[in-house]
């Protein structure tokens, strides 16, 4: 199954742009993911199991770097969805 996740990241500190950019850059480093960023969120698509594993790892990295951060996510079954 292909999973599509729309993610918005809100680091709870004054220097919020760098952690957001870092998170997006790390997601873009995975060749097996589709990543598209807009002004307020990033859409990520990939194999369900693999994508959840990546999100778990990358969210942990963000929390370790930033401390407190909020991730707002929407999860969709993307098996029959066309992206771009």
Backbone as a chain_set.jsonl record, in Angstrom:
{"seq": "XXXXXXXXXXXXXXXXXXXXXXXXXXXXXXXXXXXXXXXXXXXXXXXXXXXXXXXXXXXXXXXXXXXXXXXXXXXXXXXXXXXX", "coords": {"N": [[0.838, -1.177, 0.0], [0.489, 2.217, -0.789], [1.273, 5.096, 1.007], [0.24, 8.389, 1.764], [1.295, 11.321, 3.252], [0.572, 14.363, 4.735], [2.422, 16.84, 6.165], [2.949, 19.202, 8.714], [5.271, 21.128, 10.415], [6.015, 22.459, 13.545], [8.333, 23.894, 15.238], [8.978, 24.553, 18.636], [10.435, 26.975, 19.323], [12.374, 30.011, 19.021], [14.047, 30.105, 16.791], [12.88, 28.857, 14.311], [12.914, 28.27, 11.56], [15.263, 26.906, 10.613], [15.152, 24.209, 11.765], [12.848, 23.263, 10.419], [13.616, 23.426, 7.709], [15.766, 21.645, 7.798], [14.483, 19.199, 8.421], [12.886, 18.843, 6.11], [14.911, 18.724, 4.142], [16.197, 16.357, 4.923], [14.132, 14.498, 4.436], [13.963, 14.766, 1.659], [16.271, 13.471, 0.974], [15.805, 10.776, 0.742], [15.547, 8.468, -1.7], [13.45, 6.796, -2.336], [11.113, 8.063, -1.71], [8.401, 10.274, -2.454], [8.428, 13.7, -2.368], [6.992, 16.786, -1.762], [7.009, 20.165, -1.223], [5.163, 22.825, 0.162], [4.08, 26.173, 1.043], [3.049, 25.883, 3.638], [3.063, 23.214, 4.377], [4.346, 19.843, 3.913], [4.114, 17.293, 1.55], [4.434, 13.863, 1.614], [5.078, 10.783, 0.109], [5.03, 7.239, -0.145], [5.959, 3.755, 0.198], [3.923, 2.232, 2.602], [4.924, 0.929, 5.046], [7.675, 1.499, 4.934], [7.661, 4.342, 4.771], [6.482, 5.05, 7.247], [8.453, 4.109, 8.96], [10.612, 5.773, 8.25], [9.532, 8.301, 8.925], [9.259, 8.002, 11.694], [11.965, 7.816, 12.482], [13.014, 10.29, 11.533], [11.404, 12.199, 12.803], [12.163, 11.75, 15.416], [14.863, 12.568, 15.283], [14.463, 15.298, 14.807], [13.169, 16.058, 17.221], [15.248, 15.525, 18.999], [17.137, 17.42, 18.165], [15.771, 19.894, 18.411], [14.242, 19.898, 20.723], [11.31, 20.627, 21.915], [8.69, 20.168, 19.641], [5.981, 20.41, 17.366], [4.27, 18.148, 15.354], [1.987, 18.124, 12.834], [-0.052, 15.958, 11.226], [-1.566, 14.452, 8.357], [-2.882, 11.489, 7.262], [-3.211, 9.494, 4.408], [-4.636, 6.948, 2.354], [-2.818, 6.282, -0.319], [-2.821, 4.662, -2.523], [-4.354, 4.697, -4.925], [-3.982, 7.27, -5.767], [-2.964, 10.026, -7.757], [-0.015, 11.833, -7.93], [1.197, 14.956, -8.586]], "CA": [[0.0, 0.0, 0.0], [1.189, 3.494, -0.786], [0.771, 6.037, 1.986], [0.511, 9.803, 1.53], [1.222, 12.039, 4.511], [0.782, 15.806, 4.693], [3.053, 17.157, 7.447], [3.338, 20.566, 9.078], [6.165, 21.083, 11.582], [6.054, 23.701, 14.319], [9.304, 23.861, 16.338], [8.59, 25.48, 19.692], [11.523, 27.865, 19.704], [12.421, 31.219, 18.201], [14.739, 29.816, 15.531], [12.066, 27.747, 13.814], [13.111, 27.956, 10.139], [16.324, 25.923, 10.392], [14.679, 22.829, 11.963], [11.908, 22.906, 9.353], [14.419, 23.193, 6.506], [16.547, 20.426, 8.013], [13.561, 18.063, 8.315], [12.532, 18.697, 4.699], [16.107, 18.272, 3.426], [16.404, 14.937, 5.224], [13.129, 13.732, 3.69], [14.361, 14.789, 0.246], [17.42, 12.583, 0.79], [15.355, 9.397, 0.519], [15.199, 8.317, -3.115], [12.223, 6.024, -2.496], [9.969, 8.872, -1.302], [7.946, 11.454, -3.195], [8.352, 14.811, -1.42], [6.64, 18.068, -2.361], [6.85, 21.145, -0.159], [4.45, 24.073, -0.118], [4.352, 27.206, 2.041], [2.616, 25.529, 4.99], [3.182, 21.784, 4.674], [5.083, 18.991, 2.981], [3.455, 16.033, 1.232], [5.396, 12.782, 1.449], [4.41, 9.549, -0.288], [5.906, 6.095, -0.309], [5.457, 2.503, 0.75], [3.387, 2.452, 3.947], [5.832, 0.495, 6.113], [8.927, 2.258, 4.807], [7.417, 5.741, 5.097], [6.289, 5.171, 8.69], [9.775, 3.914, 9.572], [11.377, 7.005, 8.011], [8.955, 9.383, 9.727], [9.616, 7.753, 13.091], [13.376, 8.168, 12.654], [13.257, 11.711, 11.292], [10.75, 12.962, 13.853], [13.024, 11.624, 16.589], [16.01, 13.446, 15.061], [13.994, 16.674, 15.016], [12.955, 16.272, 18.652], [16.565, 15.573, 19.652], [17.791, 18.675, 17.795], [14.99, 21.08, 18.758], [13.578, 19.797, 22.022], [9.873, 20.527, 21.705], [8.183, 20.488, 18.307], [4.681, 19.824, 17.055], [4.054, 17.638, 14.008], [0.586, 17.936, 12.492], [0.002, 15.056, 10.075], [-2.763, 13.843, 7.786], [-2.495, 10.244, 6.608], [-4.18, 9.065, 3.394], [-4.305, 5.81, 1.518], [-2.448, 6.863, -1.606], [-2.659, 3.62, -3.533], [-4.956, 5.081, -6.187], [-3.837, 8.713, -5.949], [-1.923, 10.546, -8.641], [0.688, 12.976, -7.374], [1.737, 15.803, -9.677]], "C": [[0.883, 1.24, 0.0], [0.485, 4.432, 0.187], [1.161, 7.445, 1.578], [0.306, 10.517, 2.86], [1.476, 13.523, 4.241], [1.248, 16.217, 6.085], [3.299, 18.654, 7.561], [4.139, 20.457, 10.37], [6.202, 22.453, 12.23], [7.051, 23.552, 15.467], [8.93, 24.923, 17.377], [9.809, 26.234, 20.22], [11.588, 29.022, 18.712], [13.068, 30.98, 16.833], [14.058, 28.623, 14.858], [12.356, 27.36, 12.367], [14.148, 26.859, 9.908], [15.854, 24.488, 10.66], [13.692, 22.366, 10.894], [12.673, 22.573, 8.076], [15.212, 21.898, 6.623], [15.681, 19.184, 7.855], [13.211, 17.793, 6.85], [13.72, 18.195, 3.888], [16.374, 16.791, 3.685], [15.396, 14.069, 4.488], [13.483, 13.67, 2.215], [15.541, 13.869, -0.045], [17.053, 11.131, 0.547], [14.852, 9.268, -0.915], [13.874, 7.587, -3.319], [10.975, 6.778, -2.035], [9.669, 9.951, -2.33], [7.79, 12.546, -2.15], [8.043, 16.087, -2.186], [6.308, 19.038, -1.232], [6.1, 22.366, -0.659], [4.76, 25.051, 1.021], [4.024, 26.757, 3.463], [2.758, 24.054, 5.347], [4.03, 21.09, 3.615], [4.294, 17.703, 2.8], [4.54, 15.003, 0.942], [4.614, 11.522, 1.107], [5.441, 8.449, -0.468], [5.23, 4.848, 0.222], [5.086, 2.711, 2.215], [4.395, 2.132, 5.05], [7.111, 1.318, 6.1], [8.733, 3.71, 5.218], [7.226, 5.93, 6.599], [7.604, 4.999, 9.442], [10.615, 5.187, 9.44], [10.844, 8.144, 8.877], [9.302, 9.217, 11.207], [11.054, 8.199, 13.36], [13.594, 9.672, 12.544], [12.558, 12.612, 12.313], [11.576, 12.903, 15.14], [14.249, 12.534, 16.466], [15.615, 14.894, 15.328], [13.796, 16.961, 16.497], [14.279, 16.334, 19.415], [17.277, 16.888, 19.371], [17.097, 19.895, 18.396], [14.518, 21.059, 20.204], [12.1, 19.585, 21.782], [9.499, 20.968, 20.295], [6.856, 19.772, 18.111], [4.686, 19.377, 15.594], [2.554, 17.458, 13.827], [0.571, 17.148, 11.192], [-1.391, 14.585, 9.669], [-2.288, 12.628, 6.998], [-3.598, 9.798, 5.655], [-3.689, 7.794, 2.713], [-4.046, 6.357, 0.124], [-2.319, 5.87, -2.73], [-3.207, 4.038, -4.885], [-4.861, 6.587, -6.475], [-2.729, 9.024, -6.953], [-1.319, 11.776, -7.987], [1.412, 13.684, -8.503], [1.254, 15.266, -10.96]], "O": [[1.894, 1.3, 0.7], [-0.741, 4.543, 0.186], [2.273, 7.676, 1.102], [-0.722, 10.346, 3.516], [2.462, 13.891, 3.603], [0.555, 15.972, 7.072], [3.793, 19.29, 6.63], [3.729, 19.771, 11.306], [6.394, 23.47, 11.564], [6.669, 23.131, 16.559], [8.604, 26.056, 17.025], [10.161, 26.142, 21.396], [10.92, 28.997, 17.679], [12.673, 31.589, 15.839], [14.599, 27.517, 14.84], [12.074, 26.228, 11.975], [13.926, 25.97, 9.085], [16.136, 23.611, 9.843], [13.703, 21.198, 10.507], [12.408, 21.555, 7.436], [15.319, 21.142, 5.658], [16.1, 18.216, 7.221], [13.236, 16.646, 6.405], [13.554, 17.327, 3.031], [16.736, 16.055, 2.768], [15.757, 13.014, 3.967], [13.319, 12.625, 1.584], [15.782, 13.525, -1.202], [17.915, 10.333, 0.18], [13.855, 9.884, -1.292], [13.24, 7.741, -4.363], [9.892, 6.196, -1.975], [10.57, 10.473, -2.988], [7.098, 12.352, -1.15], [8.739, 16.432, -3.141], [5.443, 18.771, -0.398], [6.361, 22.875, -1.749], [5.612, 24.773, 1.865], [4.668, 27.214, 4.408], [2.59, 23.684, 6.509], [4.377, 21.662, 2.582], [3.858, 17.092, 3.775], [5.441, 15.235, 0.137], [3.603, 11.225, 1.742], [6.572, 8.695, -0.886], [4.074, 4.882, 0.643], [5.853, 3.299, 2.976], [4.681, 2.981, 5.894], [7.571, 1.779, 7.144], [9.563, 4.257, 5.945], [7.758, 6.883, 7.168], [7.84, 5.669, 10.447], [11.251, 5.622, 10.401], [11.623, 8.87, 9.495], [9.604, 10.197, 11.888], [11.324, 8.88, 14.35], [14.285, 10.262, 13.374], [13.074, 13.678, 12.649], [11.674, 13.893, 15.865], [14.63, 13.195, 17.431], [16.343, 15.63, 15.993], [14.219, 18.011, 16.98], [14.416, 17.105, 20.365], [17.953, 17.421, 20.251], [17.763, 20.83, 18.84], [14.409, 22.11, 20.835], [11.678, 18.471, 21.475], [9.942, 22.014, 19.821], [6.641, 18.674, 18.624], [5.063, 20.142, 14.706], [1.919, 16.722, 14.582], [1.106, 17.596, 10.178], [-2.263, 14.354, 10.506], [-1.391, 12.737, 6.162], [-4.768, 9.728, 6.032], [-2.49, 7.593, 2.524], [-4.965, 6.842, -0.536], [-1.767, 6.191, -3.783], [-2.58, 3.759, -5.907], [-5.58, 7.106, -7.328], [-1.693, 8.359, -6.983], [-2.045, 12.663, -7.538], [2.147, 13.068, -9.274], [1.576, 15.81, -12.016]]}, "num_chains": 1, "name": "protein.A"}
